[in-house]
Amino acid sequence: MTENILVGLVTLAAACVLLSPRVRALAGWRATVTPLASIIGSGFLVSVPLLAREVGIWAIVAMAGLIAASYIVGEAIRFNIAHVEPLLEDEKSAGNHRLAVGLERLSHFVLAFAYFVSVAYYLVLLGNFLLKGIGVEDANLARLIATGILATLGLLGMTRGLGMLEGLEEYTVGVNLAVIAALLAGLLLYNGNALTAGDWRLPADTPEIDWHTGRVVLGLLIVVQGFETSRFIGDEFDAKTRIRTMRYAQLIAAAVYLAFFSLVTVLFGKLGGDEGIAAIVGLVGHVAPVLPLILVVSAVASQFSASVADSVGGAGLIEDITHGRLTPRATYPLIAAVAIAVTWGTDVFRLVTLASQAFALFYFAQCAVALTLAWGLTGLKARRRRMALFLVAGLISLCVTVLGIPSGS
């Protein structure tokens, strides 16, 4: 009873703050919450069962590694916001750095494909979490749910556009963050009670850690992906704001993830034979009986709004790449068709890795852009250090693209 009250009160209090007009009106917060929501949205939901199965009690170490890798890649994205974006607006300067500009434009093709994959990823997760909430686990039924939503979005986008649905993200982000705050509060109480009662202990069984494990962890980059969204909100925020708030978002996400895994690892033994992608729903029931329901509602809403956001982002990129020859309304059915093909051509674990690889390929291209431009800017401050950093970031991204494999493979 105490757990339910605590979780309910924290959820309501956090939601009231995060959804208040005053907070939503803060430009700095809006610029921070866009990448933050992308980083901890779906990744927060799927990381527990995946890392628990692959690395056991070392999950927090694996997560720390993923966070560090994403932060290094984020430095390349931030460099490109500061130095590449001005080139794209100045034809004369662009002519002096043709390779960097060419790679930048090529990266947009890669990102468009990554968005196509991520739309499928979000909606397959939605189907799995929705079914888990009613006690059903059926991969094909989850695919059917995702397919139905994709077909609806494609038809709606073609006939009326998706502008009417874009505003959902503003609210689902706040709700999702509120639920995460409540989950952390519930886990803190659970760990405190276990320590007081003398029952706190980590699971004894730990999977063998080997090269295969490392490849699986590489394939989980998607759980910390999303910081690149700051790169594409230049119509709303200036470069300095986006650079600063992207860094804030990554640091906040890092703190949330590390706190979460430090508190949830004690529950890994209660997963039992539940190795499904939505296993966290059953797991949090040990923390507070009301948490599974809250988590499912939040997951369904956040995955739907994320799929809409990436559909809009993908359509916008295609319009930009084709110089307006393909309008968003013409592109939405294409996105839906590709996403449906991806949905039925992969299982959910392979889809997690495929999404990681797609975004890692975009990150690799962005690191190549940053490295190429830094090479050409001979007067750049800390030039050699930055070039070394971009090289490392590019190699990390390439390793994810080439070596990442699905959990359970």
Number of C-alpha atoms within 10 A of each C-alpha: 8 10 19 16 13 16 27 19 13 21 22 15 14 20 21 15 14 21 18 12 10 9 14 17 11 11 13 16 16 17 24 24 22 22 26 29 25 23 24 27 26 22 20 18 22 21 23 25 21 24 23 21 18 22 21 24 24 17 23 23 14 19 22 17 15 20 23 15 18 24 20 17 27 25 20 25 26 23 21 25 21 16 16 21 17 14 19 15 10 10 11 10 14 18 13 12 16 15 16 26 21 12 17 22 17 16 19 19 15 17 22 24 20 22 25 26 26 27 29 30 26 26 29 30 26 28 28 28 29 20 19 22 20 10 9 13 18 12 16 15 15 24 24 17 18 27 23 15 20 27 18 14 22 23 17 15 24 18 12 10 17 21 12 9 14 13 13 17 21 17 16 24 25 23 25 25 21 24 25 23 20 25 25 21 19 26 26 18 19 21 20 14 13 14 12 10 9 9 10 15 13 15 14 9 10 14 13 11 12 9 9 16 19 16 18 23 26 28 29 30 27 27 23 28 26 23 27 21 21 27 18 13 14 14 6 12 16 13 20 12 17 25 23 15 23 29 21 19 25 25 15 15 22 22 13 17 21 17 15 21 23 17 20 24 19 18 21 21 17 13 18 9 8 14 15 18 21 27 22 24 20 19 22 22 14 17 24 22 15 17 24 20 16 20 23 23 18 23 29 21 19 26 24 23 23 25 24 25 21 21 28 24 19 26 26 18 24 23 18 16 16 10 10 12 11 16 17 25 21 18 22 25 21 16 28 25 18 16 26 25 14 19 25 17 11 13 15 23 20 18 24 27 24 26 28 27 27 24 27 31 23 26 27 26 24 30 31 24 28 29 25 19 22 23 16 14 12 10 9 12 10 9 16 14 10 19 20 12 19 28 19 16 26 27 16 19 29 19 18 27 25 14 16 24 25 20 22 12 8
